[in-house]
C-alpha cells in the first residue's frame, strides 16, 4: 500500500509542476481582475502541495505489510461506479453530457444510494439543468449535447 501511495503522489507532484507551468503561461491576473490562469494555478498548486505532503508522510511512515492497494472486497463498488461511467462516455455522441449525466445520476442514486424516487428525479434533472445554464448560458462554453438533445433543442 505504501509503495502505491508514494508512486501516485509522485505522479501528482510531477503533474502539478507541469500544470503550474501551463497556468503561468496564461495570464493569472489582468487589469480587470483574475485572468484565465488564475483558477487553474491555485487549484493545481493546492493539489501539488497536498501531493508533496503525502510523499513525505508515506516515506516517513513505518513499512506496512504487503497489503494490496485495493482490497478484494472493494472491487465491486468500484466497478459499480466505473462501468456505467464508461458506458455513458461510450454513448456520449448520442446522449450528450446532460442526458448522460442525468442517466448516470439516476442509476447511481437508485442502485447504490437507494434513495427515494422523488429525490432521484429532483437531483437527476436539477443538476444537469443547472450545469447546462452555467456552462452554456453563463460561460458560453458549449458541451456535447448529443444527437437526442440537439434535435430536441434545435429541430431535425
Number of C-alpha atoms within 10 A of each C-alpha: 15 19 14 12 16 19 13 14 22 17 13 21 23 15 15 21 16 12 18 19 13 13 22 14 11 14 13 17 12 10 6 6 9 12 14 16 18 17 13 17 21 14 15 21 18 13 18 23 14 15 22 18 14 19 20 13 14 19 14 9 9 9 11 9 8 9 9 10 11 10 9 8 8 9 10 10 10 11 11 14 14 11 11 16 17 11 12 19 16 11 14 19 15 18 22 20 22 23 21 23 20 21 18 18 19 22 18 19 19 15 11 12 11 11 13 10 12 9 13 20 14 11 16 22 18 13 14 18 14 12 15 20 13 13 13 13 11 10 10 11 12 10 13 15 20 18 14 15 17 15 11 9 9 7 8 8
